[in-house]
Amino acid sequence: MGAPNPRPLLRIPYTTALPPPTIIPASAATLAGAVDALVEFLTATLPFSASSSPPSEGKGKTLILTGAGLSTPSGLADYRGPKGTYMVNTTYKPIYYHEFCASHEARKRYWARSFLGWPVMERARANGAHRAVGELVKGGWVEGVVTQNVDSLHTHTLPSSSPTPLINLHGTLSTLTCLTCASSLPRTTFQQTLTSLNPTWTTFQQTLQTTGALSTESPSERAAKGLRTNPDGDVDVPGLSYTSFRYPACPTCVSSKNADVKTDNEGAWILPEPIYPTPDPASSSSALSSSSATTTALSPKSPDAHTTPPLPGILKPSVIMFGESIPGPVKQAAERLVDSSARLLVVGTSLATYSAWRLVKRARDQGKPIAVVNMGGVRGEEALFGSVCEEDGGVVEGAVRCSLPAEEVLPALVKALEGRAR
């Protein structure tokens, strides 16, 4: 038996502030100027090549790409904003996909912290920016919406009867998926089971709620109370040990006779007994020594013990974790929306993750107009806007860049478009 597979070398991109943006046009430094520029951007006449019909006003051909900055007014922290996780907690380390799949201790840590943070995620409500995106869809301005967010807040504001597609690029926290049988479980049901399996942790969670640490929707107020919440609902409580936390096995696998799932008498997932190599009596003493060394390396006390995936019955949040690949069908659906749209409006994201940046790059490579509404810099700012020049009168064709809050810009944009239609 060989040593456990080495962990892949992964690093989180852009954990420091990005360079400040160049505002385009210069008038977009103000809210009124940004709205005027975005109205022009959304209503500009499309060339024949970008539309299936003769040149006309470009209504209905805009793809919107959103990120965590859209949800910060709802009380959910972002990663790279001025008060984002990487900015206020430089030692923050997420749990990577391979760690979650392979390590029982890593899953304990993930689920304990997520258990504490889930009430904040569950209480989060759509804000004015989400509602404005919904109004743009209702008004027929939008080809589709692609979001990096896993909070499902877009689903509460997009019209249920609308054919406009919503693609959750990084999945959703509202459900869990079994790594063995691929069955789905609502997060609310899972949270209830976590509560019953962990009475001490439940008491601790109630204490946090009593002190107000979990009752406020303001990230700054939560931080002032010593509680930090990351965008995936994971609460960071310094000095807390996660070894006592228990989490349930997949109920579908438990009830299946084909899955060798190990649980305790209350249904919590447990590690199977370790399997040690059997020494060959005819082998030499050196071979026995080698076998002994292998057994020691895989002993239950080793941090890498029992880390060869897959073990049956493990539930994973239905999100794309750090180090995990986006499923092909989701990736392809997002690419098709880029290809079928005439322009791209990026809102509330620094584009630090390549999954988002590659969509913007795809639109840029196709020569499509791009507008970015984001507080602070974004990845590839120079590549996107470096060659853009203002024309006489401050007009810029096919580009808008403003660094203003989405919850201010988007509602004002909707109001301006409605006024224009009258």
C-alpha positions in Angstrom: 0.0 0.0 0.0 1.5 3.3 -1.1 1.4 6.7 0.6 -1.7 8.9 0.2 -1.9 10.9 -3.0 -0.1 14.2 -2.7 -2.3 17.2 -2.4 -2.4 19.4 -5.5 -0.7 22.7 -5.4 -3.5 25.3 -5.3 -3.5 29.0 -4.5 -6.2 31.5 -4.2 -5.9 34.3 -6.8 -5.9 38.0 -6.0 -6.0 38.0 -2.2 -4.8 41.6 -2.1 -6.4 44.8 -3.5 -6.5 45.1 -7.3 -5.3 48.4 -8.9 -7.9 51.1 -9.0 -10.0 51.4 -12.1 -10.0 54.0 -14.8 -13.6 55.4 -14.9 -15.1 55.3 -18.4 -16.5 57.7 -19.4 -15.1 60.2 -16.9 -18.6 61.4 -16.1 -19.4 57.9 -14.7 -17.6 58.9 -11.5 -21.0 60.3 -10.4 -24.2 58.3 -10.1 -26.0 60.4 -12.6 -23.1 60.1 -15.1 -22.8 56.3 -14.6 -26.6 55.8 -15.2 -26.5 58.0 -18.3 -23.6 55.9 -19.7 -25.3 52.6 -18.9 -28.6 53.7 -20.5 -26.6 54.5 -23.6 -24.8 51.2 -23.3 -28.0 49.2 -23.1 -29.9 51.0 -25.8 -27.2 51.5 -28.4 -28.2 50.3 -31.9 -26.8 46.8 -32.6 -24.9 46.1 -35.8 -26.5 43.5 -38.1 -23.8 41.0 -37.2 -24.7 41.1 -33.5 -28.4 40.5 -34.0 -30.6 38.1 -35.9 -32.6 41.1 -37.2 -31.7 44.3 -39.0 -30.0 47.0 -37.0 -32.2 48.2 -34.2 -32.1 49.2 -30.6 -30.3 46.5 -28.7 -33.0 45.7 -26.2 -33.0 42.1 -24.9 -29.5 41.2 -26.0 -27.6 42.0 -22.8 -26.0 39.2 -20.6 -25.6 40.1 -16.9 -22.8 38.5 -14.9 -23.0 39.1 -11.1 -20.8 38.4 -8.1 -20.6 38.7 -4.4 -20.7 42.5 -4.5 -24.4 42.3 -5.4 -25.2 40.5 -2.1 -23.1 42.5 0.4 -26.1 44.8 1.1 -28.0 41.7 2.1 -25.5 41.1 4.9 -23.3 38.6 3.1 -19.6 39.3 3.0 -17.6 39.2 -0.2 -14.1 38.0 -0.6 -12.1 40.9 -2.1 -14.1 44.0 -1.4 -12.9 46.7 1.1 -14.3 44.6 4.0 -14.0 41.3 2.3 -12.7 38.1 3.9 -9.2 38.3 2.3 -8.9 42.0 3.2 -9.9 41.7 6.9 -8.6 38.2 7.6 -5.3 37.7 5.9 -4.9 34.2 7.4 -8.2 32.9 6.1 -7.8 29.5 4.4 -10.8 27.8 2.8 -11.3 24.1 2.7 -10.4 22.8 -0.7 -12.4 20.2 -2.6 -9.8 17.5 -2.3 -9.6 18.1 1.4 -13.3 17.9 1.9 -13.6 14.7 -0.1 -10.6 13.0 1.5 -10.5 14.1 5.1 -13.1 13.4 7.9 -11.5 16.1 10.0 -11.7 18.7 7.2 -15.4 17.9 6.8 -15.9 18.4 10.6 -14.4 21.8 10.3 -16.4 22.8 7.3 -19.7 21.6 8.6 -19.2 23.0 12.1 -18.4 26.5 10.8 -21.2 26.3 8.2 -23.6 25.2 10.8 -23.0 28.3 12.8 -23.2 30.5 9.8 -26.2 29.1 8.1 -28.8 31.2 10.0 -27.2 34.3 8.5 -27.4 32.8 5.0 -30.9 31.6 5.6 -32.2 35.0 6.7 -30.5 36.9 3.9 -33.0 38.6 1.6 -32.7 40.0 -1.9 -31.8 43.7 -1.9 -32.4 46.6 -4.3 -29.7 45.4 -6.8 -31.3 41.9 -7.0 -34.7 43.5 -7.6 -33.3 45.8 -10.2 -31.9 42.8 -12.1 -35.3 41.3 -11.9 -36.8 44.5 -13.3 -34.4 44.5 -16.2 -35.5 41.0 -17.0 -39.1 41.9 -16.8 -38.5 44.9 -19.0 -37.0 42.7 -21.7 -33.5 44.1 -21.6 -31.7 40.9 -20.6 -30.6 37.8 -22.6 -29.7 35.9 -19.5 -28.2 36.1 -16.0 -25.0 34.2 -14.9 -24.2 34.5 -11.3 -21.1 33.4 -9.3 -23.2 33.7 -6.1 -24.3 30.6 -4.2 -26.9 32.4 -2.1 -29.9 31.8 -4.5 -31.1 35.4 -4.0 -31.6 36.0 -7.7 -34.3 33.3 -7.7 -36.5 35.5 -5.5 -36.5 38.4 -7.9 -36.5 36.9 -11.3 -39.9 36.4 -12.8 -40.8 32.7 -12.5 -42.6 32.8 -15.9 -39.7 34.4 -17.7 -37.8 32.4 -20.3 -34.7 34.3 -19.4 -32.2 31.7 -18.1 -30.4 32.0 -14.8 -27.1 30.0 -14.5 -25.7 29.4 -11.1 -22.1 29.2 -12.2 -20.8 28.0 -8.8 -23.9 26.1 -7.6 -26.1 26.8 -4.7 -26.0 26.4 -0.9 -29.7 25.5 -0.7 -29.0 21.8 -1.4 -26.5 19.1 -0.7 -25.3 16.4 -3.1 -24.1 12.9 -2.2 -20.7 12.1 -3.6 -21.7 8.5 -3.9 -25.2 8.3 -5.3 -25.6 12.0 -6.4 -29.0 12.3 -4.6 -30.0 15.7 -3.4 -30.9 16.9 0.1 -32.3 20.3 1.2 -29.9 22.3 3.3 -32.8 23.1 5.8 -33.3 19.4 6.4 -29.5 18.9 6.8 -29.3 21.8 9.3 -32.0 20.2 11.4 -30.1 17.0 11.6 -26.9 18.8 12.5 -28.8 20.5 15.3 -29.9 17.2 16.8 -26.5 15.6 16.4 -24.6 18.5 18.1 -26.4 19.8 21.2 -23.4 21.6 22.6 -22.7 23.4 19.3 -26.4 24.3 19.1 -26.2 25.9 22.6 -23.1 27.8 21.4 -25.0 28.9 18.3 -27.9 30.1 20.4 -25.5 32.1 22.6 -24.2 33.8 19.5 -27.7 34.7 18.5 -28.5 36.0 22.0 -25.5 38.3 22.0 -26.6 39.6 18.6 -23.6 38.2 16.8 -25.9 36.3 14.4 -28.9 38.6 14.4 -27.5 41.6 12.5 -27.3 41.7 8.7 -24.3 44.1 8.8 -20.9 42.5 8.2 -19.2 45.3 10.1 -21.5 44.9 13.1 -20.9 41.2 13.2 -17.1 41.8 12.9 -17.4 44.2 15.8 -18.9 41.4 17.9 -16.0 39.1 17.0 -17.8 37.1 14.4 -16.7 36.9 10.7 -18.9 35.4 8.0 -17.4 34.3 4.7 -19.4 34.3 1.4 -20.2 30.6 1.6 -22.0 30.9 4.9 -18.9 29.7 6.9 -18.5 31.4 10.2 -14.9 32.0 11.4 -14.7 31.6 15.2 -11.1 31.9 16.3 -9.8 29.3 18.8 -12.7 26.9 18.2 -12.0 23.2 17.9 -14.1 21.2 15.4 -13.1 17.7 16.4 -16.3 17.0 18.4 -18.6 18.0 15.6 -20.8 15.3 13.9 -22.5 15.3 10.6 -25.0 12.9 9.0 -24.4 10.4 6.2 -26.5 10.5 3.0 -29.9 9.0 4.0 -30.3 7.4 0.5 -27.0 5.6 0.9 -27.8 4.6 4.5 -31.0 2.9 3.3 -29.3 1.2 0.4 -27.9 -2.2 0.8 -25.3 -1.6 -1.9 -23.5 1.2 0.0 -21.2 0.3 2.9 -21.9 3.4 4.9 -20.7 3.6 8.5 -22.7 5.6 11.0 -23.0 5.7 14.8 -26.2 4.9 16.6 -27.6 8.4 15.9 -26.9 8.4 12.2 -23.7 10.4 12.2 -21.1 9.5 9.5 -18.0 7.7 11.0 -14.8 6.4 9.5 -14.6 2.8 8.6 -12.1 0.6 10.5 -8.6 1.0 9.0 -7.3 -1.8 6.8 -3.7 -2.6 7.4 -1.4 -4.6 5.1 -0.8 -8.2 6.1 2.9 -9.0 6.2 4.1 -12.0 4.2 5.7 -14.5 6.6 8.2 -15.5 3.9 9.4 -12.0 3.4 12.7 -10.7 4.7 13.1 -8.6 7.8 13.7 -5.6 5.6 10.4 -6.2 3.8 8.7 -6.5 7.2 10.3 -3.3 8.2 9.0 -1.6 5.1 5.5 -2.9 5.8 5.7 -1.6 9.4 6.6 1.8 8.1 3.7 1.8 5.7 1.3 0.8 8.5 2.6 3.6 10.7 2.1 6.2 8.0 -1.5 5.2 7.7 -2.3 4.9 11.4 -5.5 6.5 12.7 -3.4 9.1 14.5 -1.9 10.4 11.2 -3.6 13.5 9.8 -3.7 11.8 6.4 -5.3 8.5 7.6 -8.4 7.4 5.8 -7.9 10.0 3.1 -8.2 7.8 0.0 -11.5 8.8 -1.7 -14.2 7.9 -2.2 -15.8 6.7 1.0 -19.5 6.1 0.7 -22.3 8.3 2.0 -20.6 11.7 2.1 -22.8 14.7 1.5 -21.2 17.8 0.0 -22.7 21.3 -0.5 -24.0 21.7 -4.0 -21.4 24.4 -4.7 -18.2 24.5 -6.6 -15.5 24.4 -3.9 -12.0 25.8 -4.2 -10.1 23.4 -6.5 -13.2 21.8 -8.0 -14.1 22.0 -11.7 -17.4 23.5 -12.9 -19.5 20.7 -14.6 -19.3 20.7 -18.3 -23.0 21.4 -19.0 -23.0 24.4 -16.7 -19.8 25.8 -18.3 -21.2 25.2 -21.8 -24.6 26.9 -21.0 -22.8 30.0 -19.8 -20.6 30.1 -22.9 -23.7 29.8 -25.1 -25.2 32.8 -23.4 -22.1 34.8 -24.0 -22.2 33.8 -27.7 -25.8 34.7 -28.2 -25.7 38.0 -26.4 -24.7 41.3 -28.0 -23.1 42.9 -24.9 -22.1 42.0 -21.4 -22.9 43.9 -18.1 -20.7 42.8 -15.2 -21.9 43.7 -11.7 -20.4 43.3 -8.3 -17.4 41.1 -9.1 -13.6 41.5 -9.3 -13.5 38.7 -11.8 -10.7 37.1 -9.7 -11.9 33.6 -10.3 -11.0 32.3 -13.8 -14.5 30.8 -14.3 -15.9 34.3 -14.4 -12.9 36.0 -16.1 -13.0 33.5 -19.0 -16.6 34.5 -19.8 -15.6 38.1 -20.0 -12.6 37.3 -22.0 -14.8 35.3 -24.4 -17.0 38.3 -24.9 -14.1 40.6 -25.4 -12.5 38.3 -27.9 -15.8 38.4 -29.8 -15.6 42.2 -29.9 -18.7 42.7 -27.7 -19.3 45.8 -25.7 -18.5 45.4 -22.0 -19.7 47.4 -19.0 -18.4 46.8 -15.4 -20.1 48.1 -12.3 -17.9 47.2 -9.4 -16.4 48.8 -6.3 -12.6 48.8 -6.8 -10.5 47.1 -9.5 -11.2 44.0 -11.5 -8.9 41.4 -13.0 -7.6 42.3 -16.4 -8.7 45.9 -16.2 -6.1 47.0 -18.7 -7.0 44.2 -21.1 -10.6 45.2 -21.0 -10.4 48.9 -21.1 -6.8 49.9 -21.8 -7.5 50.8 -25.5 -10.7 52.7 -24.9 -10.6 56.4 -25.6 -13.3 59.0 -25.0 -14.6 60.7 -28.1 -15.4 64.4 -28.3 -18.2 65.2 -25.8 -17.1 62.5 -23.4 -18.9 59.7 -25.3 -17.4 56.2 -25.2 -18.7 53.6 -27.6 -19.0 50.1 -26.3 -17.5 50.5 -22.8 -18.6 51.7 -19.4 -16.6 51.4 -16.2 -17.8 52.8 -12.9 -16.8 52.1 -9.3 -20.1 52.7 -7.5 -22.3 50.5 -5.3 -24.5 48.2 -7.4 -27.4 48.8 -5.0 -27.4 52.5 -6.0 -26.6 52.1 -9.7 -28.9 49.4 -10.8 -32.2 50.8 -9.3 -31.4 54.2 -10.8 -30.7 52.6 -14.1 -34.1 50.8 -14.1 -35.8 54.1 -13.2 -34.0 55.9 -16.1 -34.9 53.2 -18.6 -38.6 53.3 -17.5 -38.6 57.1 -17.9 -37.1 56.8 -21.3 -39.9 54.4 -22.4 -42.6 56.9 -21.5 
